[in-house]
Amino acid sequence: MEDKKVLNVYSEIGKLKTVLLHRPGKEIENLTPDLMDRLLFDDIPYLEVARQEHDAFAKILSDNGVEVLYLEDLAAEAIEDASVKERFVEEYIKEAGILGEKKKQLVKELLLNCKTNRELVDKMMEGIRKSELPNYNATSLADMADSGYPFVADPMPNLYFTRDPFATIGSGISLNHMRTVTRNRETLFAKYIFENHPRFKDSNIPRWFDRDDTTSLEGGDELVLNKEVLAIGISERTDAASIEKMAKRIFDKDESFKTVLAFHIPNKRAFMHLDTVFTMIDFDKFTIHPEIEGPLTVYAISRGEGNSIKIQKETQELDKVLAKYLEVEKVTLIRCGGGDMIDAAREQWNDGSNTLAIAPGEVVVYSRNHVTNKLLEEAGVKLHIMPSSELSRGRGGPRCMSMPLYRENL
Ligand SMILES: NC(=O)NCCC[C@H](N)C(=O)O
């Protein structure tokens, strides 16, 4: 019988069948040194080369039988209906923080005058410079006082990290409430896609979390270890309260999941998400950044009476905790940079522990992390190595740049 499910992710490592990417666009060329802090970048990637690297990533995936979908295409296809498109533009304007009726009207005209929906979506992602609104004259005091600021609507340069705004868990999604304003704006695309795109809209997709939830949760913190166990980071980006809320909703509707392991990692820019320090490679193999092993605390959350949950603090070492919950004899932790503190710190900064599994024991990695890559090979892992000098400047690796929609069950 044909499998009609549109979303199916019951592991981190099952054969990847469909994935969502975003090819970096002109939003990258709207980054300036003054904006980097607020837009969560540490450097400015060279767009042309970043695109070549991204195309190489997409080719690795499609050459290995993965259907590659693009966020920008799905968003454009989701707004075919004129009234949906207008609502989408209005919500975008509201969330971009555009003040003043005249300015809002000019932006609305600019967007609705785009020749195609793809052009409209690209423009929204790229941001709108003041110089693009020819009839724009600052009239409010706020505008006048802010005359040096170049944008009417900020760019969204983090969109190529499709892992974060929403996450597929089982056959549902958590449509995330992001920690920062800049990344929260990205979740609007997912909202319109899941509510309006013909591929998804009639599928009754459960929502484990919503962008209107008030605490934050980001996809880089959400790992599906197997059909019974999730791992979620309490991190710089994800609140413990979000994990409790989501665990209750998942336990209530998806019989399959039995345990959520909450990994409390240090609150630090370099370790922003759990997947920047820890990813799954095989049934019994993980990459890990050695610097988190000491401070890490793991809590196991399971179903309690009625709609309650039980929380237990794990006291054993991480490999033992993982072996217990994954029901394997032994777990191997492959340390980023090996035993060397300098190699570990450098390669983790460039996402050496952020691997994307496309099948058990088979991962996509960045070329620049050669020390860690060698260790992975020695551990029998099959590597697909992608170029990495520009994309890595955004502080995310192959897992961050991909959102699986469908994986084969193990
Ligand atoms: N899952 C991830 O770790 N994603 C990388 C996000 C990088 C982005 N510049 C950010 O700070 O949100």
The ligand as an ORCA input file, in Angstrom:
! r2SCAN-3c Opt
* xyz 0 1
  N      21.254     24.331     14.445
  C      22.176     25.269     14.387
  O      23.106     25.295     15.191
  N      22.023     26.236     13.494
  C      22.988     27.248     13.226
  C      22.412     28.601     13.377
  C      23.426     29.693     13.118
  C      22.828     31.071     13.155
  N      23.773     32.051     12.781
  C      22.271     31.396     14.525
  O      23.022     31.973     15.332
  O      21.118     31.116     14.800
*
